[in-house]
Amino acid sequence: MTENGLEALALVEVESIARGYVVMDMLAKRARVSVKWARAVTPGKFIILFAGDIANTEEAMAAAQEAAGSSIIGSMLLPQVHSELLAALGAVFSQRPLKAVAILEFNSVWSSLEGADRALKAAEVGLLKMHLAAGIGGKGYFLLVGDHADILAASDSIQQSFLKQSLIALEIIPNPQPDISGFFK
């Protein structure tokens, strides 16, 4: 079990904002899950992130897919999600020293979430920042922090996976200049 008994993270993306609110209500009524993030994003879609134990998250996902019907664009379920990813969704980020930073940009919210989960599980890195969808055309990006070798290992795990097709950019900054460190948060 991860923090607060949550084991799974799920995402549903719907092409209608109005239908998105209905979907959110239906999944919350069907199972014991916590809606972590839900909003309208460009160009007029609605994304819902929710978490709970695996069984309840799967049940809520079934309700969401049923309620969304043909308006569903996509969905994903991350079982055994890393606790630091869940914390980041609540705006709680790593306080590790800035030895090295990696910036990873993906073409979708779901690939950003899967990428962050994979990176956190692959090496001793932390999430320094995460931005999903709003104001960036439905894309997502996150910043990792850690030792340079761990940053490289986490980045390699993404480049060696199916997520490589969704990865728009990957930049690594070893020993960031202290004068700009505040811009990473």
Disulfide bonds with the S-S distance in Angstrom:
none
